[in-house]
Amino acid sequence: MMDLKNSLRTSMPGLLAALMLAIVASHALAGDSEWDFSGNTALQLRGFSQDALWPGQNSSDLEVSVSAEWEARWRSEDGDQRASFIPFARWDENDEERRHLDLREAYWAFEGDQFEVLVGFNKVFWGVTESVHLVDIVNQTDLVEDIDQEDKLGQPMVNLAVQKDWGLLNVYLLPYFRERTFPGLDGRFRSPLPVDWDDADYESGAKEKHVDVALRYSHYFGDVDIGLYYFRGTSREPRLLLADNGRELKPFYDQIDQVGLDLQYTRDAWLWKLEAIVRDGFDETFAAGVAGFEYTFYQVNETDADIGILLEYQYDERSSLEPVSTADNDVFMGVRWSLNDPQDTAILVGAVVDKKTSETFFNIEAERRFGDSISLELRLRTITNAEQDEPLYSFSRDDYIQLQLSRYF
């Protein structure tokens, strides 16, 4: 049975979602507006090549899980209002913490001539680089979904967006904090001690009800796209402290101030990319950045296929007292092959190499659609040269190959 405490953990997010649905339903019933319904169900198989490293982890070589995501989207007859409702659920046979339910989106928005107001749960993505998204800070990471930190929890917010000739200005009020999810005792991809994320501590006395704020300006100048923001509030990255019982870790969420910059310069087949942040954190003020390029060879050998070459350098000067980062002095190299066929076949092969230790995280991602409603995804990930005092050592026996079959409707 689904354990809702891992996602909608208090009454506040549920009340916000109910309010959004009530607003949308009342408007929809009053006019001739339309709903669009879609979604997907997926079967995911993960095969591990080595025995688990830490005591208590499930010893099975195969992990089976199923997921479902439903989408209901609405737009008013005159087009000035819209809404979205997207719940997501997963059941995992081994890890109880991976059996969870989340609202990825549940919002109502009103669009004026040069502004938009959005209220509810939403996902906001900031960033341009491939290997790591330093500037992406609004939404919390759903770490039980994948170790690549690409999956995000829905964030309650009030968002005012103002579009002018001089650019786009977004103001965010974030009235409720979502705690990061972590694998349980049975789960793979965990630290030597499991994280009890039900027992989180906060620097703020308001805890998860602290109101965070963010301001972001974005625009383009010729071939350059720029984004600049300021964030003040609860860090999405917790420090992991030893619990009183000595058998678990517990998250501690500090209050931070962070400024971020993302740039992308497009020139013919070149994409030059930069993400950089400066954060006033727990121990110190530090800077981090990732920069590189993607060069694309179009219509290779007179076919429709494109091949992109990617290269990025990751830098992070934070101290060991700050939340752990693996992207501190690393180089990412990758190749993206897009067939541009009716089946949307694409393959990404990449590796992140630590310049100091030669620790390597190798990754393959491939996907292909079959017909109008079926897609198949393949992922293969391995870690080599992991030293015991490095963060990736915890996952050094979690090499795996993953197949996911999804049906869309």
DODO-325602 format. One line per 2 residues: number of its first residue (from 1); for each residue x, y, z of C-alpha. Coordinates in nm, 3 decimals. Each point is the difference from the previous one (the first is absolute). Example, Ala and Ser with C-alpha at 12.3 -4.5 7.8 and 13.67 -1.06 7.14 Angstrom:
2
1 = 1.230 -0.450 0.780  0.137 0.344 -0.066
% end
This chain:
409
1 = 0.000 0.000 0.000  0.129 0.348 -0.087
3 = 0.155 0.187 0.294  -0.098 0.363 -0.049
5 = 0.235 0.133 0.268  0.287 -0.017 -0.246
7 = -0.153 0.267 -0.221  -0.296 0.201 0.122
9 = 0.134 0.006 0.354  -0.233 0.252 0.165
11 = -0.346 0.138 -0.060  0.126 0.323 -0.159
13 = 0.101 -0.141 -0.343  -0.323 -0.201 -0.015
15 = -0.209 0.307 0.079  0.179 0.199 -0.270
17 = -0.068 -0.272 -0.254  -0.368 -0.017 0.099
19 = -0.027 0.378 -0.033  0.149 -0.008 -0.350
21 = -0.242 -0.270 -0.110  -0.295 0.191 0.142
23 = 0.099 0.318 -0.187  0.050 -0.183 -0.328
25 = -0.318 -0.205 0.031  -0.214 0.307 0.072
27 = 0.132 0.179 -0.307  -0.027 -0.306 -0.221
29 = -0.362 -0.065 0.094  -0.090 0.363 -0.064
31 = 0.113 0.008 -0.362  0.080 -0.202 -0.310
33 = 0.366 -0.052 0.088  0.173 -0.325 -0.081
35 = 0.195 -0.262 0.193  0.282 -0.204 -0.150
37 = 0.082 -0.332 0.166  0.313 -0.207 -0.054
39 = 0.260 -0.194 0.193  0.216 -0.309 0.009
41 = 0.066 -0.320 0.189  0.345 -0.158 0.011
43 = 0.172 -0.324 0.097  0.359 0.049 0.113
45 = 0.260 -0.278 0.037  0.341 0.064 0.157
47 = 0.267 -0.269 -0.010  0.303 0.043 0.229
49 = 0.333 -0.157 -0.090  0.143 -0.016 0.354
51 = -0.111 -0.082 0.351  -0.110 0.292 0.216
53 = 0.275 0.175 0.198  -0.178 0.091 0.323
55 = -0.170 -0.217 0.266  -0.378 -0.005 -0.026
57 = -0.016 0.070 -0.373  -0.212 -0.237 -0.205
59 = 0.218 -0.274 -0.149  -0.216 -0.059 -0.309
61 = 0.171 0.047 -0.336  -0.329 0.113 -0.156
63 = -0.220 0.287 0.115  -0.352 0.034 -0.139
65 = -0.217 0.310 0.029  -0.305 0.146 -0.169
67 = -0.098 0.365 -0.035  -0.290 0.205 -0.127
69 = -0.042 0.365 -0.085  -0.334 0.159 -0.089
71 = -0.039 0.341 -0.165  -0.313 0.215 -0.002
73 = 0.040 0.339 -0.169  -0.266 0.268 -0.038
75 = -0.025 0.332 -0.183  -0.290 0.243 0.018
77 = -0.206 0.085 -0.307  0.156 0.346 -0.042
79 = 0.349 -0.137 0.066  0.096 0.222 0.293
81 = -0.012 -0.276 0.263  0.159 -0.343 0.011
83 = 0.059 -0.276 0.251  0.194 -0.320 0.035
85 = -0.036 -0.301 0.229  0.276 -0.266 -0.020
87 = 0.031 -0.262 0.276  0.281 -0.256 -0.011
89 = 0.024 -0.333 0.182  0.257 -0.280 0.021
91 = 0.000 -0.343 0.163  0.333 -0.177 0.056
93 = 0.029 -0.363 0.108  0.309 0.053 0.220
95 = 0.027 0.353 0.136  -0.292 0.127 0.206
97 = 0.120 0.359 -0.032  -0.036 -0.032 -0.378
99 = -0.371 -0.076 0.034  -0.124 0.354 -0.016
101 = -0.256 0.241 -0.139  0.065 0.358 -0.103
103 = -0.175 0.294 -0.165  0.236 0.108 -0.275
105 = -0.245 0.274 -0.105  -0.330 0.129 0.139
107 = -0.043 0.366 -0.086  -0.227 0.270 -0.137
109 = 0.138 0.288 -0.207  -0.143 0.325 -0.138
111 = 0.164 0.161 -0.305  -0.023 0.374 -0.067
113 = 0.147 0.200 -0.287  0.347 0.027 0.153
115 = -0.020 -0.205 0.317  -0.102 -0.335 0.144
117 = -0.093 -0.107 0.352  0.033 -0.367 0.096
119 = -0.108 -0.157 0.331  0.051 -0.361 0.107
121 = 0.249 -0.283 -0.056  0.233 0.039 -0.296
123 = 0.337 -0.109 -0.137  0.246 0.271 -0.106
125 = 0.323 -0.086 -0.180  0.298 0.233 -0.034
127 = 0.321 -0.098 -0.173  0.179 -0.054 -0.331
129 = 0.285 -0.247 0.064  -0.019 -0.377 -0.045
131 = 0.197 -0.160 0.282  -0.123 0.192 0.306
133 = -0.263 0.271 0.062  0.151 0.229 0.261
135 = -0.251 0.283 -0.043  -0.312 -0.217 0.026
137 = -0.119 0.072 0.356  -0.378 0.047 0.021
139 = -0.110 -0.366 0.010  0.124 -0.267 0.235
141 = 0.178 -0.309 -0.136  -0.194 -0.327 0.004
143 = 0.307 -0.212 0.075  -0.182 -0.333 0.028
145 = -0.084 0.022 -0.370  0.357 0.016 -0.131
147 = 0.350 0.098 0.108  0.037 0.248 -0.287
149 = -0.215 0.252 0.195  -0.206 0.083 -0.310
151 = -0.333 -0.095 0.161  -0.165 0.272 0.209
153 = -0.283 0.028 0.251  -0.283 0.245 -0.062
155 = 0.056 0.331 0.182  -0.284 0.206 0.152
157 = 0.036 0.356 -0.125  -0.144 0.331 -0.099
159 = 0.172 0.118 -0.318  -0.037 0.342 -0.163
161 = 0.156 0.025 -0.347  0.030 0.336 -0.176
163 = 0.098 0.008 -0.369  0.134 0.329 -0.139
165 = 0.219 0.106 -0.292  0.297 0.000 0.237
167 = -0.054 -0.363 0.103  -0.192 -0.239 0.223
169 = -0.014 0.053 0.377  -0.126 -0.278 0.228
171 = -0.079 0.047 0.368  -0.050 -0.318 0.207
173 = -0.148 -0.037 0.348  0.057 -0.355 0.123
175 = -0.213 -0.047 0.315  0.077 -0.364 0.072
177 = 0.322 -0.201 -0.016  0.019 -0.351 -0.144
179 = 0.254 -0.229 0.166  0.235 -0.202 -0.219
181 = -0.085 -0.368 -0.037  0.265 -0.264 0.075
183 = 0.024 -0.376 -0.051  -0.092 -0.213 0.300
185 = 0.199 -0.267 0.180  -0.084 -0.257 -0.270
187 = 0.069 0.234 -0.289  0.297 0.033 -0.230
189 = 0.185 0.331 -0.059  0.019 0.085 0.367
191 = 0.267 0.109 0.247  0.158 -0.246 0.250
193 = -0.270 0.104 0.248  -0.358 0.049 -0.127
195 = -0.148 0.350 0.010  -0.307 0.044 0.220
197 = -0.158 0.286 -0.190  -0.304 -0.007 0.230
199 = 0.227 0.144 0.272  0.134 0.311 -0.178
201 = 0.124 0.307 0.189  -0.005 0.361 -0.118
203 = 0.195 0.315 0.072  -0.326 0.197 -0.028
205 = -0.241 -0.022 0.291  -0.284 -0.007 -0.253
207 = 0.144 -0.328 -0.134  -0.177 -0.111 -0.321
209 = -0.237 0.297 0.020  0.274 0.256 -0.054
211 = -0.093 0.224 -0.296  0.280 -0.005 -0.259
213 = 0.030 0.263 -0.273  0.166 0.007 -0.342
215 = 0.038 0.266 -0.269  0.110 -0.093 -0.352
217 = 0.068 0.215 -0.307  0.041 -0.161 -0.342
219 = 0.041 0.142 -0.349  0.194 -0.039 -0.323
221 = 0.246 0.234 -0.167  0.065 -0.109 -0.356
223 = 0.146 -0.352 0.020  0.031 0.007 0.381
225 = -0.267 -0.126 0.242  0.046 0.109 0.360
227 = -0.162 -0.078 0.332  0.086 0.167 0.331
229 = -0.164 -0.068 0.338  0.009 0.053 0.374
231 = -0.134 -0.259 0.245  -0.045 0.033 0.376
233 = -0.138 -0.278 0.214  0.040 -0.366 0.092
235 = 0.280 -0.185 -0.177  -0.121 -0.283 -0.220
237 = 0.326 -0.182 0.081  0.004 -0.130 0.360
239 = 0.302 -0.073 0.213  -0.018 -0.358 0.127
241 = 0.068 -0.027 0.375  0.028 -0.306 0.223
243 = -0.328 -0.069 0.178  -0.015 -0.038 0.379
245 = -0.036 -0.378 -0.031  0.329 -0.021 -0.192
247 = -0.155 -0.232 -0.260  -0.144 0.254 -0.244
249 = 0.066 0.335 -0.159  -0.245 0.286 0.014
251 = -0.024 0.299 -0.236  0.066 0.354 0.121
253 = -0.127 0.283 -0.222  0.185 0.332 0.031
255 = -0.116 0.345 -0.101  0.196 0.128 -0.300
257 = 0.034 0.295 -0.236  0.094 -0.094 -0.356
259 = 0.049 0.186 -0.327  0.016 -0.190 -0.326
261 = 0.084 0.065 -0.364  -0.064 -0.209 -0.311
263 = 0.121 0.095 -0.346  -0.028 -0.162 -0.340
265 = 0.164 0.129 -0.315  -0.118 -0.148 -0.331
267 = 0.224 0.027 -0.304  -0.064 -0.221 -0.303
269 = 0.052 -0.360 0.124  0.147 0.115 0.334
271 = -0.177 0.032 0.334  0.219 0.158 0.269
273 = -0.143 -0.042 0.350  0.064 0.130 0.351
275 = -0.165 -0.041 0.339  0.145 0.167 0.310
277 = -0.113 0.061 0.357  0.122 0.180 0.311
279 = -0.154 -0.125 0.325  0.018 0.129 0.354
281 = -0.041 -0.334 0.172  0.051 -0.165 0.338
283 = 0.379 0.020 0.027  0.106 0.260 -0.257
285 = -0.080 0.190 -0.315  0.110 -0.208 -0.299
287 = -0.020 -0.004 -0.378  -0.067 -0.282 -0.244
289 = -0.027 -0.022 -0.376  -0.030 -0.224 -0.301
291 = 0.094 0.111 -0.351  0.047 -0.162 -0.338
293 = -0.138 -0.045 -0.349  -0.202 -0.221 -0.229
295 = 0.093 -0.025 -0.368  -0.245 -0.171 -0.234
297 = 0.074 -0.172 -0.332  -0.327 0.020 -0.192
299 = -0.130 -0.261 -0.250  0.300 -0.229 0.038
301 = 0.082 -0.200 -0.313  -0.296 0.162 -0.177
303 = -0.249 -0.150 0.244  -0.244 0.169 0.236
305 = 0.219 -0.088 0.299  0.187 0.262 0.205
307 = 0.299 -0.062 0.226  0.084 0.240 0.281
309 = 0.334 0.016 0.182  -0.018 0.126 0.360
311 = 0.276 0.117 0.231  -0.043 0.170 0.340
313 = 0.216 0.082 0.300  -0.149 -0.005 0.352
315 = 0.143 0.203 0.288  -0.114 0.042 0.361
317 = 0.203 0.159 0.279  -0.231 -0.082 0.293
319 = 0.152 -0.133 0.321  -0.053 -0.347 0.140
321 = -0.246 0.145 0.254  -0.247 0.096 -0.274
323 = -0.239 -0.250 -0.169  0.199 -0.248 -0.205
325 = 0.063 0.066 -0.370  0.166 -0.244 -0.239
327 = 0.042 0.268 -0.270  0.298 0.175 0.157
329 = 0.282 -0.047 -0.253  -0.134 -0.224 -0.273
331 = -0.019 -0.022 -0.379  -0.308 -0.121 -0.185
333 = 0.034 -0.141 -0.353  -0.292 -0.125 -0.203
335 = -0.146 -0.085 -0.339  -0.367 0.047 -0.090
337 = -0.135 -0.188 -0.305  -0.348 0.101 -0.119
339 = -0.141 -0.193 -0.294  -0.283 0.252 -0.053
341 = -0.217 -0.289 -0.115  -0.376 -0.043 0.057
343 = 0.080 -0.211 0.309  0.206 0.280 0.165
345 = 0.299 -0.231 0.045  0.280 0.160 0.198
347 = 0.311 -0.113 0.191  0.217 0.192 0.246
349 = 0.336 -0.143 0.109  0.197 0.191 0.260
351 = 0.255 -0.020 0.278  0.094 0.227 0.290
353 = 0.364 -0.035 0.105  0.148 0.144 0.321
355 = 0.323 0.175 -0.097  0.166 -0.078 0.334
357 = -0.098 -0.362 0.066  -0.101 -0.124 -0.350
359 = -0.328 -0.116 0.154  -0.237 -0.049 -0.294
361 = -0.378 -0.003 -0.026  -0.099 -0.153 -0.336
363 = -0.351 0.035 -0.138  -0.199 -0.117 -0.305
365 = -0.357 0.115 -0.065  -0.199 -0.117 -0.301
367 = -0.366 0.027 -0.092  -0.229 -0.094 -0.287
369 = -0.373 0.020 -0.059  -0.203 -0.288 -0.146
371 = -0.322 0.105 -0.165  -0.193 0.289 0.151
373 = -0.020 -0.117 0.360  0.298 -0.218 0.098
375 = 0.354 0.110 0.085  0.307 -0.190 0.118
377 = 0.283 0.156 0.201  0.338 -0.152 0.078
379 = 0.245 0.126 0.263  0.338 -0.141 0.094
381 = 0.210 0.152 0.278  0.331 -0.105 0.150
383 = 0.250 0.152 0.244  0.371 -0.082 -0.017
385 = 0.311 0.101 0.199  -0.212 0.104 0.298
387 = 0.215 0.071 0.306  -0.139 -0.065 0.347
389 = 0.013 0.365 0.109  -0.184 0.126 -0.310
391 = -0.381 0.054 -0.013  -0.061 -0.240 -0.289
393 = 0.156 -0.288 0.191  -0.337 -0.058 0.171
395 = -0.142 -0.099 -0.342  0.307 -0.184 -0.129
397 = -0.183 -0.337 -0.004  -0.322 0.144 -0.139
399 = 0.090 -0.039 -0.368  -0.321 -0.081 -0.184
401 = -0.183 -0.032 -0.326  -0.359 0.123 -0.012
403 = -0.282 -0.064 -0.244  -0.323 0.197 0.017
405 = -0.303 -0.075 -0.214  -0.258 0.278 -0.003
407 = -0.348 0.017 -0.146  -0.149 0.341 -0.067
409 = -0.368 0.078 -0.029
% end
